[in-house]
């Protein structure tokens, strides 16, 4: 079972948004997915309540994530996506400790980039693979990143923090689809928003495959996910 934890100490970085869009992309690809809403604000649960059919399933983590993950393993889920609060509370530490991969959303600004450090520190202390995703970025012009995105990449690079090569652009399509209980890829994988989420999901699956292969090479047990 693969666990993707979205974490950042900074509020408004886009954790709930990316959790919903990634989980929907995974579900649409045929994976058996579970959402864990560990944020008291409950944005992920609100989105889920508007989805026809109620899939993928969601669980709230008022008492932590460990018990939910143990049950999810027994139930045969392929992927679990955990949305965490903008803190470094115990539940966030639990979610990072359980992660196959930690995804850290960050807007391309000084405050978000600075806030990344606490989450990175926790992931490193627990020897968990992680990567930053530049979120809510200005649109590219002539296929070039905006200066603020380039600067954010440079700052994170100086700190030795891996950053996804793509970006999630500030687009109304993301908000509109969530408000309808849908997702960017479900509203149209050929749209700009849908294409960006599809690219991010592809990057996540490749990273997780590499992590699982590395773990297997050193004898760490890995529960296989079903093929899409």
Buried (B, 14 or more C-beta within 10 A) or exposed (E): BBBBBBBBBBEBBBBBBBBBBBBBBBBBBEBBBBBBBBBEEBBBBBBBEEBEEEBBBBBBBEEBBBEBBEEBEEEEBBBBBBBBBBBBEEBBBBBBBBBBBBBBBBBBBEEBBEBBEBBBEBBEEBEBBBBBBBBBBBEEEEEEBBEBBEBBBEBBEEEEBBBBEBBBBBBEBBEEBBEEBBBBBBBBBEBEBBBBBBBBBEBBBEBBEEBBEEBEEEEEEBEEBEEE
